[in-house]
């Protein structure tokens, strides 16, 4: 089991510290989105997709996604929501989550917990959700949008990086299956994508080594 007293997280700046030393999070290592200023405008850049998104649009989408995540976590815990108090825009997605839970009957284990791993270099992260379905442990990443082919591999790598964190925090030796649950915006059924790219671990370790190499050069 991990000694989680060694790890702290500054949510405002999204900064992890292990024994007081700053360490990268999984998403930082992957570098999926970087903030770039062009003139007076801010953009979020995805270097893998060569995609630029207006910063305010990205923030608004993130806030909506966070609300859906929080609501979904409550539902997976077996608790009820105060549906009348919810913003209308997130009700259909959460109703889809309810239907998926009723169909799949997952047993809640944990969600949004802090953890770290120290090999080959220290890094930290917060897995979305861990449940048991039909006797199997699933690490599930929640996404509040339709998943395309280009979206799968980063989630595959991200969840593979979370896997040793989940294993250490929960103290389990069981096989951990990985999947992403796509929660639709308009109330259509949730869709599950199984994740099993055999090169995901190697890619993440390469990016982790790259991060620490650049850190030694003074880039970070």
C-alpha positions in Angstrom: 0.0 0.0 0.0 1.1 3.6 -0.7 2.0 6.1 2.0 -0.3 8.8 0.7 0.8 11.2 3.4 3.9 11.7 1.2 1.7 13.2 -1.6 0.0 16.6 -1.7 -2.0 18.2 -4.5 -2.5 21.9 -5.2 -5.8 21.8 -7.1 -5.7 25.5 -8.1 -2.4 25.1 -9.9 -2.8 21.4 -10.6 0.5 20.6 -9.0 1.6 17.4 -7.2 4.3 17.2 -4.6 5.9 14.0 -3.3 7.9 14.5 -0.1 7.8 18.2 -0.9 9.2 17.9 -4.4 7.1 18.8 -7.5 6.3 15.7 -9.7 4.3 15.6 -12.9 0.8 14.4 -13.2 -0.1 11.9 -15.9 -1.8 14.5 -18.1 1.2 16.8 -17.8 3.5 14.0 -18.9 1.4 13.4 -22.0 1.1 17.1 -22.8 -2.3 16.7 -24.4 -3.3 20.3 -24.1 -1.0 23.4 -23.7 -2.0 27.0 -23.3 -0.7 29.3 -26.0 -1.2 33.1 -26.2 -1.6 34.6 -29.7 -1.9 38.4 -29.4 -4.6 39.0 -26.8 -6.2 35.6 -27.3 -5.6 32.4 -25.4 -5.9 28.9 -27.0 -5.6 25.4 -25.8 -3.4 23.4 -28.2 -3.6 19.7 -28.7 -0.2 18.9 -30.5 -1.2 15.4 -31.4 -4.4 16.5 -33.2 -2.9 19.8 -34.4 -6.0 21.3 -32.9 -6.5 24.8 -31.4 -9.5 25.5 -29.2 -10.5 28.9 -27.8 -9.5 29.0 -24.1 -12.9 30.2 -22.9 -14.7 27.5 -24.9 -12.3 24.9 -23.4 -12.9 26.2 -19.9 -16.7 26.1 -20.3 -16.6 22.6 -21.7 -14.4 21.5 -18.8 -16.8 23.0 -16.3 -19.7 21.2 -17.8 -17.6 18.0 -17.9 -16.7 18.4 -14.3 -20.4 18.8 -13.3 -21.2 15.5 -15.2 -18.2 13.8 -13.5 -19.4 14.8 -10.1 -23.0 13.8 -10.8 -21.8 10.4 -12.2 -19.6 9.8 -9.2 -22.6 10.3 -6.9 -24.7 7.9 -9.0 -22.0 5.2 -9.1 -21.8 5.4 -5.3 -25.4 4.4 -5.2 -26.6 7.8 -4.0 -29.4 9.9 -5.5 -29.2 13.4 -7.0 -31.4 16.4 -6.3 -32.6 16.3 -9.9 -34.7 19.5 -9.6 -31.6 21.5 -8.7 -29.5 20.4 -11.6 -28.8 22.6 -14.6 -31.0 21.3 -17.5 -28.0 20.8 -19.8 -26.5 18.0 -17.6 -29.7 16.1 -16.8 -29.9 14.1 -20.1 -26.3 12.9 -19.7 -26.8 11.9 -16.1 -30.0 10.1 -17.0 -28.0 8.1 -19.5 -25.5 7.2 -16.7 -28.5 6.0 -14.5 -29.6 3.7 -17.3 -26.1 2.3 -17.8 -25.7 1.6 -14.1 -29.1 -0.2 -14.1 -28.0 -2.3 -17.0 -24.4 -3.2 -16.0 -24.9 -3.2 -12.2 -21.3 -2.1 -11.3 -20.1 -2.4 -7.8 -18.5 0.9 -6.7 -14.9 0.6 -5.4 -13.3 4.1 -5.6 -13.3 7.3 -7.6 -11.2 10.5 -8.0 -8.5 9.4 -5.5 -4.9 10.7 -5.4 -2.0 8.3 -6.0 1.5 8.1 -7.2 4.0 5.7 -8.8 7.8 5.9 -8.6 9.1 3.8 -11.5 10.9 4.6 -13.7 10.3 8.2 -12.4 7.8 9.6 -9.9 4.5 10.7 -11.2 1.0 11.2 -9.8 -2.6 11.2 -10.9 -6.3 10.9 -10.1 -8.1 8.0 -11.8 -11.8 8.7 -12.5 -13.5 5.5 -11.4 -12.9 2.0 -10.3 -15.8 -0.5 -10.2 -16.3 -4.3 -10.2 -18.5 -5.7 -13.0 -19.2 -9.4 -13.1 -16.3 -10.2 -10.8 -13.8 -8.1 -12.9 -12.1 -4.9 -11.7 -12.5 -2.0 -14.2 -10.6 1.2 -14.3 -13.0 3.5 -16.1 -12.3 6.9 -17.6 -15.4 9.1 -17.9 -15.8 11.4 -20.9 -18.7 13.7 -21.5 -18.5 13.6 -25.3 -18.6 11.1 -28.1 -15.4 9.2 -28.5 -13.7 9.1 -31.9 -10.9 6.9 -33.0 -8.3 9.7 -32.4 -9.5 10.1 -28.9 -8.9 6.5 -27.8 -5.2 6.1 -27.8 -4.5 9.0 -25.4 -7.1 7.6 -22.9 -5.6 4.2 -23.4 -2.1 5.6 -22.4 -3.5 7.6 -19.6 -5.4 4.7 -18.0 -2.4 2.5 -18.4 -0.4 5.0 -16.4 -3.1 5.0 -13.8 -3.1 1.2 -13.5 -0.1 0.8 -11.1 -1.5 3.7 -9.0 -4.9 1.9 -8.7 -3.1 -1.4 -7.9 -1.0 0.2 -5.2 -3.8 2.4 -3.6 -6.3 -0.5 -3.5 -3.7 -3.1 -2.6 -4.9 -5.6 -5.2 -3.1 -8.1 -7.4 -6.2 -8.8 -9.6 -6.1 -8.1 -13.3 -7.3 -4.5 -13.9 -9.4 -4.0 -17.0 -9.5 -0.6 -18.6 -12.3 1.2 -20.4 -13.7 4.6 -21.2 -17.4 5.4 -20.7 -18.6 8.0 -23.2 -21.5 9.9 -21.7 -23.6 11.5 -24.5 -24.9 15.1 -24.3 -28.4 14.5 -25.5 -29.5 11.4 -23.5 -28.7 8.7 -26.0 -27.1 5.5 -24.4 -23.7 5.6 -22.9 -21.0 3.8 -24.9 -18.1 1.7 -23.5 -14.8 1.4 -25.3 -12.5 -1.3 -24.0 -8.8 -0.2 -23.8 -6.0 -2.7 -24.4 -3.3 -1.1 -26.6 -0.2 -3.2 -25.9 2.1 -0.3 -26.6 0.4 2.1 -24.1 2.8 1.4 -21.3 5.9 1.8 -23.4 4.7 5.1 -24.9 3.9 6.5 -21.4 7.3 5.5 -20.1 9.0 7.1 -23.1 7.1 10.4 -22.4 8.0 10.2 -18.7 11.6 9.7 -19.5 11.4 12.7 -22.0 9.8 14.8 -19.3 12.5 14.1 -16.8 15.3 14.6 -19.4 13.9 18.0 -20.3 13.5 18.9 -16.6 17.3 18.2 -16.2 17.9 20.6 -19.1 16.0 23.3 -17.3 12.9 23.2 -19.6 10.5 22.6 -16.7 
